[in-house]
Amino acid sequence: QVQLVESEGGLVQPGGSLRLSCAASGLTISSRTMGWFRQAPGKEREFVAAITWSGSTANYADSVRGRFTISRDNGKNTVSLQMNSLKPEDTAVYYCAARPPYRNGSPFVPEYDYWGQGTQVTVSS
């Protein structure tokens, strides 16, 4: 059974930082591009960041570039998202996702075949 499990999110003040992790079981992520998406209330799920299976290429949404960093540890079968300089508009449920093997990064939800259950991140004073 494939599972992607995100770490607990939380409440963070504007300007603060938070690190999310995603642990995979039932699949080996070393051959898969991994992505992070988020969904705010009343909005569609949107792309945040993706990293190719080798870790050589990372892509970011314009809204988070320079503030968020995606990384992976294939030995631990995990992918992480370091979020700095958080803003209230970053408030959302954050999801990690896996593409089919040996595909490049993609910002499109349908191109990911496995998803985590999501974790809430709230940025507020």
N, C-alpha and C positions, 0 to 999 in steps of 0.2 A: 504494500500500500504506500503510495507516494504521499508525503507530507512536507509542506513548507510551513515552518512555524516561526513567526516573527516574535522578537522580544517585546517586552512590555514597553509601551510608549509612556506618555505622561503629560503633566502640566509643566510648561516652561515659560519663564518670563520673556518678553521681547528682548532680543539681543543675546539670549542664552543659547546653549548648545545641548544637543541630545544625539546619542548614537543608537541606531537601530541595528539589530542583527537578525538574520534569517538562517535557520538551521534546516537543512534538507535531510530527509530520510526516505528510503525506498527508491532514490535515484541518485546518480553520481553527477554532480554539477560541473565536473571538470571538463565536460564536452559541451556545456550549454552556456549560451549567453544568459545572463541573469539581469533582471530589471526590478526597479522600484516604481510603483505608481501610487497615486493618492486620489482620494475622493472626498470632497467637501460636501456638506449637506446641500441637497438640491442641485448638485452639479454632476457632470459626467466624470468618470474615472479618467485621470490624466497622467501622462508620462512624467516621470521625475528624472530617472537616470537608468543607464544600462551599461554593462561591462561585458566584453566578449569573453569566451571561455578561457582564453590564454591570459586575460587581464591586460592585454596590450592596448586596447582601445576602450575608452569610456565616453559616453555621450550624456549630455545633460539638457534638460529643458532650460530655456532662456531665463525663466523665473528663478532658477536655483543655481545657475552656473556661477562659480566663484564663491558660493556659500556652502554647497553640499559636495561631499566626496563619496563616491561609491568604491568599494574595494571587495576583494574576495580572497578566501583562503581555501584553495581546493583540497588541501590536506585535511582540513577540518570540515569540508563540505558546507561552508558557510559563506554568506555574502553580507556586507555591512553597508550602512549609510550613515556617514558622519554629517550632522546638520549643525551648522554654525550661523550666527547672526540671524537667528530665527525671527520671523515676523508673524503678526497675527494672521496674515493671509496664508501662512503655511499650515494652519489648523486644518486637519483632515484625518481620515483613516488611511494609513499607509499599508500598502500591500507589496510583498515581494512576489516575483513571478519567474518562471523558467521557460525559455524557448526550446523548441526541438533541437536535437544535437546539431552542432556545427552550422548554426545560422548566425548572421551578423546581428548587431544591435538593431532594435526597432522601437519606435515610439507608439506602436499600434497594439491596442489591447488584444484583438483577435489573434495576433501572431505569437502569443504566449499560451502554452498549453497546460501549465500547472500554476496554481495560485495559493498563496497563504490565506489565512482567515482574516488578516488585517489587524492593525493595532492603532489605537487612537493617540494622536498627538494634538495637544491643545496649547496654543501660544497666546498667553493672556497675562495681564498684570493684575 
